[in-house]
Amino acid sequence: MNTQVRNATPEEAIEWSQNDYFLSMKFDPLVLFVVIPAIIQIVVLAFMLVSMSVTGIFFE
């Protein structure tokens, strides 16, 4: 296993900063950090309500 670290050349650093997904901001932060977690939260809440309803039906 190679654990040696080397410094990047200036050309490699420029290429990395232009091609990296997060560093070059090739995404919409609103969608990534707000919309997707909100959708997940709504789905989990709905699943919780459905599971409580089903539990209430079976154990009443």
N, CA, C and O atoms as CSV, one atom per row, in Angstrom:
chain,resi,resn,atom,element,x,y,z
A,1,MET,N,N,0.844,-1.177,0.000
A,1,MET,CA,C,0.000,0.000,0.000
A,1,MET,C,C,0.884,1.233,0.000
A,1,MET,O,O,1.758,1.381,0.854
A,2,ASN,N,N,0.655,2.109,-0.954
A,2,ASN,CA,C,1.466,3.313,-1.087
A,2,ASN,C,C,0.843,4.442,-0.271
A,2,ASN,O,O,-0.273,4.874,-0.556
A,3,THR,N,N,1.566,4.918,0.744
A,3,THR,CA,C,1.048,6.000,1.585
A,3,THR,C,C,1.845,7.280,1.417
A,3,THR,O,O,1.713,8.204,2.220
A,4,GLN,N,N,2.662,7.343,0.394
A,4,GLN,CA,C,3.450,8.539,0.145
A,4,GLN,C,C,2.577,9.612,-0.502
A,4,GLN,O,O,1.847,9.340,-1.455
A,5,VAL,N,N,2.662,10.829,0.024
A,5,VAL,CA,C,1.882,11.944,-0.498
A,5,VAL,C,C,2.832,12.901,-1.201
A,5,VAL,O,O,3.916,13.197,-0.698
A,6,ARG,N,N,2.417,13.380,-2.365
A,6,ARG,CA,C,3.249,14.346,-3.075
A,6,ARG,C,C,2.423,15.593,-3.345
A,6,ARG,O,O,1.195,15.539,-3.419
A,7,ASN,N,N,3.104,16.700,-3.487
A,7,ASN,CA,C,2.431,17.957,-3.804
A,7,ASN,C,C,2.014,17.964,-5.270
A,7,ASN,O,O,2.719,17.432,-6.127
A,8,ALA,N,N,0.882,18.560,-5.544
A,8,ALA,CA,C,0.400,18.655,-6.917
A,8,ALA,C,C,1.163,19.753,-7.649
A,8,ALA,O,O,1.585,20.747,-7.058
A,9,THR,N,N,1.325,19.545,-8.939
A,9,THR,CA,C,1.935,20.586,-9.757
A,9,THR,C,C,0.905,21.694,-9.955
A,9,THR,O,O,-0.288,21.461,-9.760
A,10,PRO,N,N,1.336,22.884,-10.335
A,10,PRO,CA,C,0.353,23.958,-10.578
A,10,PRO,C,C,-0.678,23.588,-11.642
A,10,PRO,O,O,-1.845,23.963,-11.528
A,11,GLU,N,N,-0.261,22.857,-12.669
A,11,GLU,CA,C,-1.201,22.438,-13.706
A,11,GLU,C,C,-2.237,21.463,-13.137
A,11,GLU,O,O,-3.420,21.551,-13.466
A,12,GLU,N,N,-1.791,20.536,-12.283
A,12,GLU,CA,C,-2.722,19.593,-11.665
A,12,GLU,C,C,-3.699,20.317,-10.735
A,12,GLU,O,O,-4.877,19.965,-10.677
A,13,ALA,N,N,-3.218,21.314,-10.019
A,13,ALA,CA,C,-4.083,22.071,-9.113
A,13,ALA,C,C,-5.135,22.849,-9.891
A,13,ALA,O,O,-6.293,22.902,-9.476
A,14,ILE,N,N,-4.755,23.445,-10.998
A,14,ILE,CA,C,-5.714,24.184,-11.829
A,14,ILE,C,C,-6.739,23.226,-12.428
A,14,ILE,O,O,-7.935,23.517,-12.427
A,15,GLU,N,N,-6.278,22.083,-12.939
A,15,GLU,CA,C,-7.197,21.094,-13.516
A,15,GLU,C,C,-8.165,20.572,-12.443
A,15,GLU,O,O,-9.353,20.396,-12.710
A,16,TRP,N,N,-7.658,20.329,-11.247
A,16,TRP,CA,C,-8.508,19.843,-10.156
A,16,TRP,C,C,-9.568,20.880,-9.781
A,16,TRP,O,O,-10.730,20.533,-9.571
A,17,SER,N,N,-9.171,22.150,-9.696
A,17,SER,CA,C,-10.129,23.184,-9.307
A,17,SER,C,C,-11.187,23.407,-10.387
A,17,SER,O,O,-12.297,23.840,-10.077
A,18,GLN,N,N,-10.866,23.122,-11.628
A,18,GLN,CA,C,-11.838,23.297,-12.712
A,18,GLN,C,C,-12.735,22.076,-12.897
A,18,GLN,O,O,-13.869,22.212,-13.356
A,19,ASN,N,N,-12.244,20.884,-12.547
A,19,ASN,CA,C,-12.995,19.654,-12.793
A,19,ASN,C,C,-13.692,19.099,-11.559
A,19,ASN,O,O,-14.543,18.219,-11.688
A,20,ASP,N,N,-13.360,19.581,-10.373
A,20,ASP,CA,C,-13.982,19.075,-9.159
A,20,ASP,C,C,-15.436,19.546,-9.087
A,20,ASP,O,O,-15.730,20.716,-9.331
A,21,TYR,N,N,-16.337,18.626,-8.751
A,21,TYR,CA,C,-17.775,18.926,-8.771
A,21,TYR,C,C,-18.131,20.002,-7.755
A,21,TYR,O,O,-18.816,20.964,-8.101
A,22,PHE,N,N,-17.686,19.866,-6.521
A,22,PHE,CA,C,-18.061,20.819,-5.484
A,22,PHE,C,C,-17.241,22.107,-5.565
A,22,PHE,O,O,-17.775,23.193,-5.338
A,23,LEU,N,N,-15.979,22.003,-5.878
A,23,LEU,CA,C,-15.123,23.185,-5.912
A,23,LEU,C,C,-15.496,24.119,-7.065
A,23,LEU,O,O,-15.427,25.341,-6.928
A,24,SER,N,N,-15.890,23.542,-8.195
A,24,SER,CA,C,-16.240,24.381,-9.345
A,24,SER,C,C,-17.709,24.813,-9.323
A,24,SER,O,O,-18.165,25.505,-10.234
A,25,MET,N,N,-18.453,24.406,-8.281
A,25,MET,CA,C,-19.870,24.793,-8.114
A,25,MET,C,C,-20.710,24.422,-9.338
A,25,MET,O,O,-21.454,25.250,-9.864
A,26,LYS,N,N,-20.582,23.169,-9.784
A,26,LYS,CA,C,-21.371,22.695,-10.917
A,26,LYS,C,C,-22.714,22.143,-10.449
A,26,LYS,O,O,-23.259,21.231,-11.071
A,27,PHE,N,N,-23.250,22.686,-9.361
A,27,PHE,CA,C,-24.526,22.228,-8.836
A,27,PHE,C,C,-25.262,23.431,-8.258
A,27,PHE,O,O,-24.669,24.487,-8.036
A,28,ASP,N,N,-26.546,23.263,-8.022
A,28,ASP,CA,C,-27.353,24.306,-7.405
A,28,ASP,C,C,-27.410,24.016,-5.909
A,28,ASP,O,O,-28.025,23.029,-5.504
A,29,PRO,N,N,-26.791,24.844,-5.083
A,29,PRO,CA,C,-26.762,24.559,-3.646
A,29,PRO,C,C,-28.157,24.489,-3.026
A,29,PRO,O,O,-28.365,23.740,-2.071
A,30,LEU,N,N,-29.116,25.253,-3.550
A,30,LEU,CA,C,-30.470,25.220,-3.018
A,30,LEU,C,C,-31.074,23.830,-3.156
A,30,LEU,O,O,-31.698,23.320,-2.225
A,31,VAL,N,N,-30.887,23.225,-4.313
A,31,VAL,CA,C,-31.442,21.894,-4.547
A,31,VAL,C,C,-30.715,20.863,-3.686
A,31,VAL,O,O,-31.346,19.998,-3.078
A,32,LEU,N,N,-29.404,20.958,-3.638
A,32,LEU,CA,C,-28.618,19.939,-2.938
A,32,LEU,C,C,-28.807,19.997,-1.434
A,32,LEU,O,O,-28.890,18.949,-0.792
A,33,PHE,N,N,-28.877,21.174,-0.855
A,33,PHE,CA,C,-28.881,21.306,0.596
A,33,PHE,C,C,-30.239,21.671,1.193
A,33,PHE,O,O,-30.378,21.660,2.417
A,34,VAL,N,N,-31.252,21.996,0.371
A,34,VAL,CA,C,-32.561,22.370,0.898
A,34,VAL,C,C,-33.658,21.470,0.345
A,34,VAL,O,O,-34.401,20.862,1.115
A,35,VAL,N,N,-33.771,21.375,-0.964
A,35,VAL,CA,C,-34.898,20.674,-1.577
A,35,VAL,C,C,-34.824,19.166,-1.318
A,35,VAL,O,O,-35.815,18.568,-0.900
A,36,ILE,N,N,-33.679,18.553,-1.558
A,36,ILE,CA,C,-33.554,17.109,-1.364
A,36,ILE,C,C,-33.767,16.719,0.096
A,36,ILE,O,O,-34.521,15.779,0.347
A,37,PRO,N,N,-33.140,17.394,1.091
A,37,PRO,CA,C,-33.452,17.037,2.479
A,37,PRO,C,C,-34.913,17.279,2.852
A,37,PRO,O,O,-35.469,16.530,3.655
A,38,ALA,N,N,-35.545,18.307,2.289
A,38,ALA,CA,C,-36.955,18.556,2.580
A,38,ALA,C,C,-37.827,17.426,2.040
A,38,ALA,O,O,-38.768,17.002,2.711
A,39,ILE,N,N,-37.533,16.941,0.857
A,39,ILE,CA,C,-38.285,15.823,0.287
A,39,ILE,C,C,-38.102,14.574,1.139
A,39,ILE,O,O,-39.062,13.853,1.409
A,40,ILE,N,N,-36.871,14.322,1.560
A,40,ILE,CA,C,-36.612,13.167,2.428
A,40,ILE,C,C,-37.392,13.299,3.730
A,40,ILE,O,O,-37.967,12.319,4.205
A,41,GLN,N,N,-37.418,14.480,4.307
A,41,GLN,CA,C,-38.125,14.698,5.558
A,41,GLN,C,C,-39.629,14.483,5.386
A,41,GLN,O,O,-40.261,13.883,6.255
A,42,ILE,N,N,-40.207,14.952,4.302
A,42,ILE,CA,C,-41.643,14.768,4.049
A,42,ILE,C,C,-41.970,13.287,3.870
A,42,ILE,O,O,-42.976,12.805,4.390
A,43,VAL,N,N,-41.123,12.565,3.135
A,43,VAL,CA,C,-41.356,11.138,2.917
A,43,VAL,C,C,-41.264,10.373,4.235
A,43,VAL,O,O,-42.085,9.494,4.495
A,44,VAL,N,N,-40.283,10.695,5.063
A,44,VAL,CA,C,-40.136,10.012,6.346
A,44,VAL,C,C,-41.315,10.330,7.258
A,44,VAL,O,O,-41.809,9.443,7.954
A,45,LEU,N,N,-41.772,11.570,7.267
A,45,LEU,CA,C,-42.938,11.937,8.070
A,45,LEU,C,C,-44.181,11.183,7.608
A,45,LEU,O,O,-44.956,10.696,8.431
A,46,ALA,N,N,-44.370,11.087,6.299
A,46,ALA,CA,C,-45.517,10.346,5.772
A,46,ALA,C,C,-45.430,8.873,6.150
A,46,ALA,O,O,-46.435,8.271,6.530
A,47,PHE,N,N,-44.253,8.295,6.051
A,47,PHE,CA,C,-44.081,6.890,6.435
A,47,PHE,C,C,-44.374,6.695,7.917
A,47,PHE,O,O,-44.974,5.692,8.303
A,48,MET,N,N,-43.956,7.645,8.753
A,48,MET,CA,C,-44.217,7.562,10.181
A,48,MET,C,C,-45.726,7.618,10.451
A,48,MET,O,O,-46.235,6.831,11.248
A,49,LEU,N,N,-46.436,8.527,9.806
A,49,LEU,CA,C,-47.880,8.636,9.999
A,49,LEU,C,C,-48.611,7.383,9.529
A,49,LEU,O,O,-49.533,6.912,10.195
A,50,VAL,N,N,-48.202,6.847,8.385
A,50,VAL,CA,C,-48.818,5.617,7.884
A,50,VAL,C,C,-48.554,4.456,8.831
A,50,VAL,O,O,-49.455,3.665,9.111
A,51,SER,N,N,-47.339,4.352,9.320
A,51,SER,CA,C,-47.022,3.242,10.224
A,51,SER,C,C,-47.780,3.373,11.536
A,51,SER,O,O,-48.199,2.361,12.099
A,52,MET,N,N,-47.968,4.593,12.043
A,52,MET,CA,C,-48.766,4.769,13.259
A,52,MET,C,C,-50.231,4.426,13.000
A,52,MET,O,O,-50.886,3.842,13.864
A,53,SER,N,N,-50.754,4.778,11.828
A,53,SER,CA,C,-52.131,4.438,11.489
A,53,SER,C,C,-52.328,2.926,11.393
A,53,SER,O,O,-53.303,2.389,11.920
A,54,VAL,N,N,-51.416,2.250,10.731
A,54,VAL,CA,C,-51.501,0.802,10.600
A,54,VAL,C,C,-51.376,0.136,11.968
A,54,VAL,O,O,-52.089,-0.825,12.257
A,55,THR,N,N,-50.483,0.635,12.804
A,55,THR,CA,C,-50.342,0.093,14.156
A,55,THR,C,C,-51.620,0.317,14.958
A,55,THR,O,O,-52.045,-0.562,15.708
A,56,GLY,N,N,-52.232,1.483,14.804
A,56,GLY,CA,C,-53.484,1.768,15.492
A,56,GLY,C,C,-54.615,0.872,15.043
A,56,GLY,O,O,-55.458,0.492,15.856
A,57,ILE,N,N,-54.653,0.519,13.755
A,57,ILE,CA,C,-55.696,-0.354,13.239
A,57,ILE,C,C,-55.535,-1.761,13.787
A,57,ILE,O,O,-56.520,-2.378,14.193
A,58,PHE,N,N,-54.322,-2.280,13.806
A,58,PHE,CA,C,-54.082,-3.656,14.229
A,58,PHE,C,C,-54.151,-3.853,15.738
A,58,PHE,O,O,-54.521,-4.936,16.191
A,59,PHE,N,N,-53.809,-2.846,16.524
A,59,PHE,CA,C,-53.703,-3.041,17.960
A,59,PHE,C,C,-54.803,-2.338,18.756
A,59,PHE,O,O,-54.641,-2.122,19.958
A,60,GLU,N,N,-55.906,-1.978,18.119
A,60,GLU,CA,C,-57.013,-1.394,18.857
A,60,GLU,C,C,-57.965,-2.435,19.359
A,60,GLU,O,O,-58.959,-2.103,20.005
